[in-house]
Amino acid sequence: MNRLESYTAVITGAATGIGRATAKVFAEEGAEVLCADKNEEQVKELAEEIQQAGGKAQAYVLDVSKESEVTGFAEKIKEQYTTIDVLFNNAGIDQEGGKLHEYPVELFDDIISVDLRGTFLMSKYFIPLMLEKGGSIINNSSMSGSAADLDRSGYNAAKGGVTNLTKAIAIDYGRQGIRANAIAPGTIETPLVSELAGTDNEESGKAFRDAQKWVTPMGRLGDPREMATIALFLASKDSSFVTGETITGDGGLTAYTWPGKMLFEKGWKETTE
């Protein structure tokens, strides 16, 4: 449908998972996609794959937690493109750290640095590239931004911050034609999930996925492309009067007041004893 024809879109954390799927969807819809990621090999491979499919893409190596890299990247994009239309702040990390009194300060700082500070830095230095003609900022938050996960104080705090930072951007720049919205994914089949829980071929990974399927009303994990289509809606003119919002894509998981009750009723308790 070419909903992003002539758009220039910057995507961080583009090499894998939701970022990769979104880069492909944006390119399919006509955008030139500027793919940024710490993993040079993977992000270059992604750009080449998009180009071979007839799309437009460039690859950049970037650590969003480092201000000097973000400012250098923004200057390079301004020099090459003058303005951008879409910024998708997708880069993020996660790791269990235990209960708060045991949670490593270094881990907390690392997660905040990438997930929240990285979103702040990218927005701060790329908003000037949108002031001339407006644009759309999309932040990848999480269902953990509104409902906390066990043993993940850093991730919960970071994603809660991303959700409210999104609202701050929306009210600060609405009259400049800049919209800001967030996506709150549930459990999506991405490399990050495999890294945290193990692959489906491993006992821990299978147990994790089975548990997630039990607690999710739709009975499955999400696909990265399903999140990419939400990003497409938020990037395009289809959402021209939508700003300051968070769209949740979790298969209904956060619709529960108490998922544990459903687990108990479904018999999951018996399988974990």
N, C-alpha and C positions, 0 to 999 in steps of 0.2 A: 504493500500500500504506500510505501515511501513516506511514512509519517514524519521522518526526520531528514527529508531531502534538504541538502545544503547545510545541515547542522554540523557543528564541530563539537564533539563530546570528549571530555576527559574522564577516564575511569581509573581509579587506583585499585590496587589489589586485583589487577585484571588477568593475571596469568592462570588462575584456577577458579573453580567453583562458580559462585554467583557472578563474580566479575567477568570471568571468561564467557559465561553464557550471555551476559548482558552485552559485552562487546560484539558478539556475533549477531545478536538480535538488532542492536543499533545499526550495525553495518548493513544488515539485510534491509533495514528500513531507510537506507540512504545516507546515514551519517558518516562523516569521517571520524574514526575512532582513534583517540590518542591514548594508547594503552600503557599504563605505568605500573611497575611492580619491582620488588627487590630482586626477584629471580630473573636475571638477564636472559638466560637460555629459554626459559618457558615463555616469557613475554615476547621475545623475538619470534618464537615458533608460532605463537598466537597471531601476531601481525601478519606473518607470511601466510598462514592458513586463511585468514580473512581476505588477503590480497588475491590468493589463488582462486578463491571462490567468487572473485569479481568485486569485492568490497574495497573500501579505502581504510587503511589503518597504518599507524606508526607505533613503534615501540620505544619506551623510555625506561631507564633504570632509576628507581626512586625509593627512598626510605622516608615515609611520611612523618616519622617521628623526629626527623632532623630538619630544623628550620632552614639551615643553609642549603640543603638539597631542595626543599620546597620552594624557596625564593629563587634559586637558580633555575628550577624547572619552570616556574611561572614566567620568569624573564625570557626564557627560551621560547615558550609558547606564545607570549605576547609579540616577540620579534617575528615569529614564523606565521602567526595567524591573526594578530591584532586583537581579536575578540574570540570568545567561545560562547556556545549556546547552552551546554549542559555540563555539569560537574557531578559525577557520581563518586562520593566518598565511600568506597567499599572496603578499603584495606582494614584488616582487623586480625587480632590474635585472641586466643583464649586458653586457659589452663586452670585445672583445679588447684587450689592452694590450701584447702583445709578450713577449719573454723577460723573466725576472725582473729582470735587471740594467738593462733598458730600461723596465720597467713604471712608469708614472707613479704617484707616491705619491698624488696627488689622486684618481686613478681607483680605486686600491685602497681608499682611505678612503671614497669614495662608495659602492662596492659593499658593503663591510663595514657601513656605516652603515644601508643599507636592508635588505639580505638577512639579516644576522646581528643587528645591534643592534636593528633594527626588530622582529624576532621576539622578542628578549629584552624590549624595552620593552612590547610588546603583552601578552606573557605575564605580566610582572611586575605590570602594572596591571589586568589582567583576571582573574587568578587569584583575587583577593579576591571577585570576583563569582560565583565557583564554589564557594567554601569551604562555603557553607551546604548545598548539595545535590549537589555533585559536578558533573562535566561532562567534556567531551572537547576536548582541544587537538590540532589537526592542523597540522603545520608543512610547508610546501612546501619540500622539500630538492631534491635532484637526483641523477642518477647521478654527477654531478661531485662529490658529497659523499663518494664512496668510490673513484672512479677519475677521475684528473685529466684535464682537457682541455688541449691545447696553447695557450699564450699567454693563459691565463686564470687567473693566480695569484690574483687577488682573488676571483673567482667560486668557484674550487676551495676556497679557504680559508673563504669565507663559508658555503658549503653543507656543508663538512665540519663546521664549527662548529654549524650548524643540526641536523645529524644527531645530534651528541653532546649538544647542549643539550636535545634531545627526550628523550634517556635520563635526563638530569639531572632534568628536570621529572617524569618518570615515577616515579623512585625517591623524590623528595622529597615527592610529593603523592599517592602511591598509596593511603595510608591515609585520605586525605580524600575518596576517591572521584573523584579527578581522574585521568583517563587522558591520556597524551600519546603521539602517534605521528606519524610523518612519511611523506610520499609522495616518492618519488624518480622523477620523470618522465624519460623519455628525450627524444627529439626529438619535440615535439608541435607541431602546426600552429597556432601562436599568433602574434599581432602581434609578440611579442618575437623569434621566429624570423625573421619577415619583416624586422624591423628589422636584425637581425644579418646575415642572408644575402641579403636581397632577396626580392622576390615570385617566384612561380612563372613569371610572365611575363617576368622579367628573366633574362639569361644566368647571372649569378652565383647567383641564387636557384634556377634550375633545376638547375645543376650541384651545388649544395649538397644539394638534395633527392634528386637521383639518387644521390649518394654515400651519403647516409643510408639510402636504400632498399637499396643494395648491402650495407651492413654490418649491417643489421638483419635477423635471421632471418625475421621476419614480412613483410619486403619492403615496408614502408610506414612513413609517419610516423603518430604517434598522433593521436587526436582529443581535444580538451579534455574532451568529455563522458566519455570513458573514464577520465580522471583524476578527474572529478567523482563517478563511481560508486564509486571507491576511497574518496574523501572521505566519501561517504554511508555506506559500510560502517563507517568509523572513527568517524563521528559517532553512529551508531545503536547500539542495544542488541545488534545482531548481533555486535559486537566487544567485548562487555562484559568479557571476560577478556584483552583484548589491550592491552598498554601497553609503551612503550619500544621499539617496533618501527618499522622503515622498510619500507614496501611499495614495491617497484620496479615501475614500469610503463613498460618501455622496448622492448617487442617482442622481448626476448631479447638485446639488444645487449651488455649486460654479462655475459652467459653465456660470451662468448668469452674465451679467455686472450690471444688476439692477433688482433683484427679485421683488422690489416694483412695477415696471412697469407691470410685469406679474400679480401681485395680482390685480392691478387696472383693467387690461383688463379682468381678470377672474370674476370680480364682487365682490371680497372679501371686497372692500371698503363698499359696501352696507350692507353687513352682520355684519359689526363692528360698524356701526353708531347707 
